[in-house]
Amino acid sequence: LKKTNTGLKVLLVKRPKNPQLIHLQFMVGVGSDLESGRQLEIGHFLEHLFVSLTSNKYLDSKANRELFSRNNISYTASIGTKNTVYEYSFRKTKLDLFLEILLNSIFDYKVDKNIFDNEKNSIVEELHEIIDDLTYTLETYTDEMIYKGHNRSISQKVRLSNTHKMTAKQIQNYWEKYYRIPYSVIAVYGSVDMSTLISKIDAIITQI
């Protein structure tokens, strides 16, 4: 574990087998427990939006995802109560390309408003699936008892109502407030030299 010149933590785990492949995670210590009021489900929005790594330099989410596809970069994201994780897998030869896009997004993120409504609709569909599930009523009452007074006790129907009202500006402001370097780590699982990795990251950040 080392830090870049800007204080960004980088965790490297050596991968002796399949050295041509890299699995990378960008983890942020910000989860759903941080949300309250109008912010409920905002982390879910960032799970959907940030994963395509848009920034002022790479603003087009569709173009970024097409670039990922052309270069066989697979990706996924998840949010928990305490953290959010963005995961990417690709060939080692694509490391420089990927770091360029990732670091621009980490240090200069910008919501792509062109996909905002589509992603909002996806979140609405996910919440409807939860609400329509046979166990929803039981789980709602259980959460109200276990987490009384905590935002975990707030029902999915309230979160759904909040989702309909969410704006791109809210997402951008939330990211700028909470997605900070002290709460973040880049974790790399691959056959990479740590000093070389840190040097590459510092060089890109200097340009940003």
C-alpha positions in Angstrom: 0.0 0.0 0.0 1.4 3.4 -1.1 0.2 6.9 -1.7 0.6 9.1 -4.8 1.8 12.7 -4.5 -1.8 13.8 -4.1 -2.4 11.4 -1.2 -4.5 8.9 -3.2 -4.0 5.5 -1.7 -3.0 2.6 -4.1 -3.2 -1.0 -3.0 -1.3 -3.5 -5.1 -1.8 -7.3 -4.8 0.6 -9.3 -7.0 -1.0 -11.7 -9.4 1.5 -14.5 -10.3 -1.0 -16.4 -12.5 -2.4 -14.9 -15.6 0.0 -11.9 -15.5 -1.4 -10.5 -18.7 -4.7 -9.7 -16.9 -5.5 -6.9 -14.4 -8.4 -6.5 -12.1 -8.8 -3.0 -10.7 -11.2 -1.6 -8.1 -11.9 2.1 -7.2 -13.4 2.0 -3.7 -14.9 5.0 -1.9 -15.8 4.9 1.8 -19.2 6.4 1.0 -22.3 4.2 1.3 -26.0 4.5 1.7 -25.8 5.1 5.4 -24.6 8.6 4.7 -27.8 9.5 2.9 -30.8 11.3 4.4 -33.8 13.3 3.3 -33.5 14.4 -0.3 -30.2 12.4 -0.7 -31.8 9.0 -0.3 -30.8 6.8 -3.3 -28.2 9.3 -4.4 -25.4 6.8 -3.9 -27.4 4.4 -6.1 -27.4 7.1 -8.8 -23.6 7.4 -8.6 -23.3 3.6 -8.8 -25.0 3.8 -12.2 -23.4 7.0 -13.4 -19.8 7.0 -12.2 -19.0 3.5 -13.5 -18.7 4.9 -17.1 -16.0 7.3 -15.8 -17.2 10.5 -17.3 -15.2 13.7 -16.7 -14.8 17.1 -18.3 -12.3 15.5 -20.7 -14.3 12.3 -21.3 -17.8 13.6 -21.0 -19.7 11.2 -23.2 -20.7 8.1 -21.3 -21.8 6.2 -24.5 -18.4 6.9 -26.1 -16.6 5.7 -22.9 -18.6 2.5 -22.8 -17.9 1.9 -26.5 -14.2 2.4 -25.8 -14.4 -0.1 -23.0 -16.1 -2.6 -25.3 -13.5 -2.1 -28.1 -10.7 -2.7 -25.6 -12.4 -5.6 -23.8 -12.6 -3.7 -20.5 -15.4 -5.2 -18.4 -16.9 -3.3 -15.6 -19.5 -3.4 -12.7 -20.4 -1.4 -9.7 -22.0 -2.0 -6.3 -23.0 0.1 -3.3 -23.3 -1.0 0.3 -24.1 0.7 3.6 -20.5 1.9 4.1 -18.8 1.9 0.7 -19.2 2.0 -3.0 -17.0 -0.2 -5.4 -16.3 0.2 -9.1 -14.6 -2.8 -10.6 -12.8 -3.2 -14.0 -11.0 -6.0 -15.7 -8.7 -5.7 -18.7 -5.5 -6.8 -20.3 -2.3 -5.4 -18.9 -1.5 -3.7 -22.3 -4.6 -1.4 -21.7 -3.4 -0.2 -18.3 -2.1 3.2 -19.4 -5.3 3.9 -21.4 -7.5 2.9 -18.5 -5.6 4.9 -15.9 -6.0 8.0 -18.1 -9.8 7.7 -18.2 -10.1 6.6 -14.5 -8.0 9.4 -13.0 -9.7 12.1 -15.0 -13.0 10.9 -13.6 -11.7 10.6 -10.0 -10.2 14.2 -10.1 -12.5 15.9 -12.5 -15.8 14.0 -12.6 -18.7 15.3 -14.5 -22.3 13.9 -14.7 -23.2 13.1 -18.3 -26.7 14.6 -18.4 -27.5 12.8 -21.7 -27.8 9.5 -19.8 -29.2 10.8 -16.6 -32.9 10.1 -17.4 -32.1 6.6 -18.7 -30.2 5.7 -15.5 -33.0 7.2 -13.4 -35.5 5.0 -15.2 -33.3 2.0 -14.5 -33.2 2.8 -10.8 -37.0 3.3 -10.8 -37.4 -0.2 -12.3 -35.0 -1.8 -9.7 -37.0 -0.2 -6.9 -40.3 -1.3 -8.4 -38.9 -4.9 -8.5 -38.1 -4.7 -4.8 -41.5 -3.2 -3.9 -43.4 -5.8 -6.0 -41.5 -8.7 -4.3 -43.6 -10.9 -2.1 -41.3 -10.3 0.9 -41.4 -6.5 0.6 -44.0 -5.8 3.3 -42.4 -8.1 5.8 -38.9 -6.7 5.2 -40.2 -3.2 5.5 -41.8 -3.8 8.9 -38.6 -5.6 10.1 -36.4 -2.8 9.0 -38.6 -0.3 10.8 -38.2 -2.2 14.0 -34.5 -3.0 13.7 -33.3 0.4 12.5 -35.8 2.6 14.2 -34.7 6.3 13.8 -32.1 5.4 11.2 -32.3 6.0 7.5 -32.2 2.2 6.9 -35.8 2.1 8.3 -37.0 4.3 5.5 -39.1 2.3 3.0 -38.3 1.7 -0.7 -41.5 3.6 -1.6 -40.0 6.8 -0.1 -36.8 6.1 -1.9 -38.7 5.7 -5.1 -40.5 9.0 -4.6 -37.1 10.6 -4.0 -35.6 9.0 -7.1 -38.3 10.7 -9.3 -37.2 14.1 -8.0 -33.4 13.6 -8.2 -31.5 16.0 -10.4 -28.1 15.8 -12.1 -27.0 18.9 -10.1 -27.7 17.0 -6.9 -25.5 14.2 -8.0 -22.7 16.5 -9.0 -22.8 18.4 -5.7 -22.9 15.1 -3.7 -19.9 13.8 -5.6 -17.9 17.0 -5.0 -18.6 16.9 -1.3 -18.1 13.2 -0.5 -16.1 11.5 -3.2 -12.8 12.8 -1.7 -9.3 11.4 -1.9 -8.9 10.6 1.8 -11.9 8.2 1.6 -10.7 6.5 -1.6 -8.4 3.7 -2.7 -7.4 2.3 -6.1 -6.8 -1.5 -5.7 -4.9 -3.3 -8.4 -4.6 -7.1 -8.7 -2.0 -7.8 -11.3 1.6 -8.3 -12.3 2.6 -4.7 -12.0 5.6 -3.0 -10.4 4.3 -0.6 -7.6 6.9 2.1 -8.3 6.0 2.1 -12.0 2.3 2.2 -11.2 2.7 5.2 -8.8 4.8 7.0 -11.4 2.2 6.4 -14.1 -0.6 7.7 -11.8 1.4 10.8 -10.7 2.2 11.7 -14.3 -1.4 11.6 -15.4 -2.7 13.5 -12.3 -0.1 16.2 -13.0 -1.6 16.7 -16.5 -5.1 16.9 -15.0 
